[in-house]
């Protein structure tokens, strides 16, 4: 291709480039949605996020909160969980396999 070549909408090279740009935009948007800035060095997760990550129902999380099995923060009408608290809880519950 030389400098005076005009690309048209039907050009396969342009279609390939536009497709790659659309995919990059979609991937960037998904990444933006999943990233959360830390607050005081901790990430905070919502009830729905914890339920999805741990494969539990939100009702089970409610029961764990009621029984004080899982640490949480209740602030402004919202339930939040520190990611570090959840990781510590999972580490403490880890059972090694027997040899």
ABEGO torsion letter per residue (X at the ends): XBAABBBBAABAAAAAAAAAAAAAAAAAAAAAAABBBBBGGBBBBBAAAAAAAAGBBAAAAAAAAAAGABBBBBBGGBBBBBAAAAAAAAAAABBBBBX
